[in-house]
Amino acid sequence: MLLAADMGMMFKAWITPVEKIGEGQFRKVFRCDPFAIKILKEVLVKKQFRGMAQLPLQPYVRKKYGIADFNRHEFEHYQLLAEILPAHLQRCFNPIHWAGHHQGLNISLSDLVLNDDGTPAQPLTRSGIIENGDFWNTLAEIEHFLLDHKLYFTGVNSDNILVRRTEGIMQPVVVDYKWLGREAYPCQFWLRSNGRLEKKLQGKFQQMRFAHQLFSN
């Protein structure tokens, strides 16, 4: 069995970012076939009372969310998910293979989600109107699975669900496993209740369905 250190050494051989394929508030995503690399930003640009400010990202994340290592935090939550993931939903949750530091960068490695024409799958926000009923049925299965197992991922939204198109099939793929609740929002005491967390997660899925209905009419 490979140890975590061995896994890190093995995956580092592939870490040569080719092109940027995405960017969020905290990370940039690069293509590095057959992987996608998420690199934690060093600086967070945030709107404040007197205008835009640049804040050192890691101290900000540690103070606000209580997270010492952002990519490691997400990797550990994916590992918990992987232990209970049913076979029919495995392709709907993109695996994270390793998270750590390399050449001064805080990174994580996951599979590169591709369409059958070799292009990177796009997030739901950039995929246009989706009339494929199977896609929305699968998204509902993902929602029920997360709720049934009390997996309250704050990253579940239309920016972090990719639409993979293969052989005429459109499939939602979750690519973000940040945790919602007490650990992520220590000052929001009302998020310590499972009932509140359920409603918040349900609201995220409702927003995705509502946006689709709004733009398809």
C-alpha positions in Angstrom: 0.0 0.0 0.0 1.3 3.4 -0.9 1.8 5.9 2.0 0.6 9.5 1.7 4.2 10.7 1.2 4.7 8.1 -1.7 1.5 9.3 -3.3 2.7 12.9 -3.1 6.0 12.0 -4.8 4.2 10.1 -7.5 1.7 12.9 -8.3 4.3 15.7 -8.2 5.8 14.2 -11.4 2.7 15.5 -13.3 2.6 19.0 -11.8 3.3 21.2 -14.7 0.3 23.6 -15.2 -0.5 24.1 -18.9 -3.4 26.5 -19.1 -5.8 28.1 -16.6 -9.3 26.6 -17.0 -11.0 28.2 -14.0 -10.8 30.5 -11.0 -12.7 31.0 -7.8 -12.4 33.3 -4.8 -9.6 31.3 -3.2 -8.0 29.2 -5.9 -7.0 29.1 -9.6 -7.5 25.8 -11.6 -5.0 24.7 -14.2 -5.1 21.9 -16.8 -2.3 19.3 -16.4 -3.4 16.2 -18.3 -4.7 13.8 -16.9 -5.2 16.1 -13.8 -6.6 19.4 -12.8 -4.5 21.4 -10.4 -6.1 23.7 -7.9 -3.6 26.3 -6.6 -4.4 28.4 -3.5 -4.0 32.1 -4.1 -1.5 34.0 -2.0 -3.7 37.2 -1.9 -7.5 37.6 -1.6 -8.9 40.7 -3.3 -11.9 41.7 -1.1 -14.3 44.7 -1.2 -14.2 46.7 2.0 -15.7 49.9 3.3 -13.0 52.1 1.7 -12.7 50.1 -1.5 -10.9 47.0 -2.7 -8.3 45.6 -0.4 -5.6 42.9 -0.9 -5.4 40.5 2.1 -3.0 37.6 2.7 -5.2 34.7 2.0 -4.0 32.0 4.4 -4.3 34.1 7.6 -7.7 35.3 6.4 -8.9 31.7 5.9 -7.5 30.6 9.2 -9.1 33.5 11.1 -12.5 33.4 9.4 -13.0 29.7 8.9 -10.6 28.1 11.4 -8.9 26.2 8.6 -5.2 25.8 8.7 -4.7 24.3 5.3 -7.5 25.0 2.8 -6.7 22.3 0.2 -6.0 19.7 2.9 -9.3 20.5 4.5 -11.2 19.8 1.3 -9.2 16.6 0.6 -10.0 15.1 4.0 -13.7 15.8 3.4 -13.6 14.1 0.0 -12.0 11.1 1.6 -14.9 10.8 4.0 -17.3 11.1 1.1 -15.5 8.5 -1.0 -15.9 5.8 1.8 -19.7 5.9 1.4 -20.2 6.9 -2.2 -22.6 4.5 -4.0 -21.3 3.1 -7.3 -23.9 4.7 -9.5 -22.9 8.2 -8.3 -19.1 7.8 -8.3 -18.6 9.6 -11.7 -20.7 12.5 -10.3 -18.1 13.4 -7.6 -14.7 14.2 -9.1 -11.9 12.5 -7.0 -9.2 14.4 -5.3 -6.0 12.3 -5.4 -3.6 14.4 -3.3 -3.2 17.7 -1.5 0.0 19.3 -0.3 2.8 21.7 -1.0 5.1 21.7 -4.1 7.6 24.3 -5.2 6.2 26.8 -2.7 2.6 26.3 -3.8 -0.4 24.9 -1.9 -2.1 22.6 -4.4 -4.5 19.8 -4.8 -4.7 17.3 -7.7 -8.0 15.9 -9.0 -9.1 14.3 -12.3 -9.5 16.6 -15.3 -13.2 16.4 -16.2 -13.4 16.2 -20.0 -16.1 16.0 -22.6 -15.9 13.3 -25.2 -14.3 15.9 -27.7 -11.4 16.4 -25.3 -12.5 19.9 -24.1 -12.7 20.6 -20.3 -16.3 20.3 -19.0 -17.8 23.7 -18.2 -19.6 24.8 -15.0 -23.4 24.9 -15.0 -23.3 28.7 -15.1 -21.6 28.5 -18.5 -23.4 25.6 -20.1 -26.5 27.3 -21.4 -30.0 25.9 -21.2 -30.0 22.2 -20.3 -33.2 20.4 -21.4 -31.8 17.0 -20.6 -34.2 15.5 -18.0 -31.6 12.8 -17.0 -29.2 15.6 -16.0 -31.7 17.1 -13.5 -32.8 13.7 -12.2 -29.1 12.9 -11.4 -28.7 16.3 -9.8 -31.7 15.5 -7.6 -30.0 12.1 -6.7 -26.9 14.0 -5.6 -29.0 16.3 -3.5 -30.8 13.4 -1.7 -27.5 11.5 -1.2 -25.8 14.6 0.5 -28.8 15.3 2.7 -29.3 11.6 3.7 -25.6 11.4 4.8 -25.6 14.9 6.3 -22.8 16.1 4.0 -23.3 19.8 3.9 -20.8 21.0 1.3 -20.8 24.8 1.0 -19.3 24.5 -2.5 -22.4 23.0 -4.0 -23.5 25.7 -6.5 -23.7 26.2 -10.3 -20.1 27.4 -10.4 -18.8 24.2 -8.8 -20.9 21.6 -10.7 -19.5 20.8 -14.1 -21.6 19.5 -17.0 -19.8 16.6 -18.6 -21.0 15.7 -22.1 -20.1 12.2 -23.3 -21.8 10.1 -26.0 -24.9 12.2 -25.9 -25.2 12.0 -22.1 -25.0 15.1 -19.9 -23.8 14.4 -16.4 -23.4 16.8 -13.4 -20.0 16.5 -11.7 -19.3 18.0 -8.2 -15.8 19.4 -8.0 -15.8 21.3 -4.6 -16.0 19.8 -1.1 -15.7 22.7 1.2 -17.7 22.1 4.4 -20.7 24.1 5.5 -21.4 24.7 9.1 -19.7 25.2 12.5 -16.2 24.6 11.2 -16.5 26.8 8.1 -18.6 29.6 9.8 -17.7 29.6 13.5 -19.5 32.9 14.1 -22.8 31.9 12.5 -24.1 29.9 15.5 -27.4 29.2 13.7 -25.6 26.9 11.2 -24.8 24.5 14.0 -28.2 23.0 13.7 -28.6 20.1 11.2 -32.1 21.4 10.3 -30.7 24.8 9.4 -27.9 23.2 7.4 -30.4 21.0 5.5 -32.4 24.0 4.5 -29.3 25.9 3.4 -28.2 23.0 1.2 -31.6 22.4 -0.2 -31.7 26.2 -1.0 -28.6 25.8 -3.1 -30.1 23.1 -5.2 -33.3 25.0 -5.5 -31.4 28.1 -6.8 -29.8 26.0 -9.5 -33.2 24.6 -10.6 -34.8 28.0 -10.5 -32.1 29.7 -12.5 -32.5 27.0 -15.2 -36.3 27.5 -15.3 -35.9 31.2 -15.4 -33.5 31.3 -18.4 -35.3 28.5 -20.3 -38.6 30.4 -20.4 
